[in-house]
Amino acid sequence: MNRILRALTVVLLFEMGVLLLYLPWSSFWEQNYFLSHVPWLTPIVLNPSLRGVVSGIGVLDIFVAFGMFNSRPTPARVPPHSNS
């Protein structure tokens, strides 16, 4: 993978992870457009278990970003040329 594309992917995954980790516990999560217009979603979205799942996905995104940052790309293997 190209180095610039790899760096952008790592930055995007890290930022998404931080956003998903923080957002469910902020006031923005409790006061948003969807909860004011669809009131039956309120008990589901404000459930601490759902908030924990969303934060867990954020932590996984951060781990994937660090994993991509630390891994080295492997060279492509070219099969040996046969003369037969």
C-alpha positions as CSV (number, residue, x, y, z in Angstrom):
1,M,0.0,0.0,0.0
2,N,1.2,3.4,-0.9
3,R,2.8,5.3,2.1
4,I,0.5,8.4,1.8
5,L,-2.6,6.3,1.5
6,R,-1.5,4.2,4.5
7,A,-0.9,7.3,6.6
8,L,-4.3,8.8,5.7
9,T,-6.0,5.5,6.6
10,V,-4.2,5.4,10.0
11,V,-5.2,9.0,10.7
12,L,-8.8,8.4,9.6
13,L,-9.1,5.3,11.7
14,F,-7.6,7.0,14.8
15,E,-9.9,10.0,14.5
16,M,-13.0,7.9,14.0
17,G,-12.0,5.8,17.0
18,V,-11.5,8.9,19.2
19,L,-14.9,10.3,18.0
20,L,-16.7,7.1,18.7
21,L,-15.0,6.8,22.1
22,Y,-16.0,10.3,23.2
23,L,-19.3,11.0,21.5
24,P,-21.7,8.6,23.3
25,W,-20.8,10.2,26.7
26,S,-21.0,13.8,25.6
27,S,-24.1,16.1,25.8
28,F,-24.3,16.1,22.0
29,W,-25.4,12.4,22.1
30,E,-28.3,13.3,24.5
31,Q,-29.5,16.4,22.6
32,N,-29.6,15.8,18.9
33,Y,-31.9,16.1,16.0
34,F,-33.0,12.5,15.8
35,L,-34.0,12.2,19.5
36,S,-36.1,15.4,19.3
37,H,-38.0,14.2,16.1
38,V,-38.2,10.4,16.9
39,P,-39.0,10.2,20.6
40,W,-39.3,6.4,20.7
41,L,-35.5,6.2,20.0
42,T,-34.7,8.0,23.2
43,P,-34.6,5.0,25.6
44,I,-32.6,2.9,23.1
45,V,-30.0,5.6,22.2
46,L,-29.5,6.7,25.8
47,N,-29.1,3.2,27.1
48,P,-25.6,2.8,28.7
49,S,-25.1,-0.6,27.0
50,L,-25.5,1.0,23.5
51,R,-23.1,3.8,24.5
52,G,-20.6,1.2,25.7
53,V,-20.9,-0.8,22.4
54,V,-20.3,2.4,20.4
55,S,-17.3,3.3,22.6
56,G,-16.0,-0.3,22.3
57,I,-16.1,0.1,18.5
58,G,-14.1,3.3,18.9
59,V,-11.4,1.5,21.0
60,L,-11.2,-1.2,18.3
61,D,-10.7,1.5,15.6
62,I,-7.9,3.0,17.6
63,F,-6.2,-0.5,18.0
64,V,-6.6,-1.1,14.3
65,A,-5.0,2.3,13.6
66,F,-2.0,1.5,15.8
67,G,-1.7,-2.0,14.3
68,M,-1.5,-0.5,10.8
69,F,1.0,2.1,12.0
70,N,3.3,-0.5,13.5
71,S,3.1,-3.2,10.8
72,R,5.6,-3.3,7.9
73,P,4.3,-3.9,4.4
74,T,5.5,-7.2,3.0
75,P,7.1,-7.3,-0.4
76,A,5.1,-9.0,-3.1
77,R,6.2,-12.5,-3.9
78,V,7.0,-13.2,-7.5
79,P,6.8,-16.9,-8.4
80,P,10.0,-18.3,-9.9
81,H,10.2,-18.3,-13.7
82,S,10.1,-21.8,-15.1
83,N,11.7,-22.6,-18.5
84,S,9.5,-25.6,-19.3
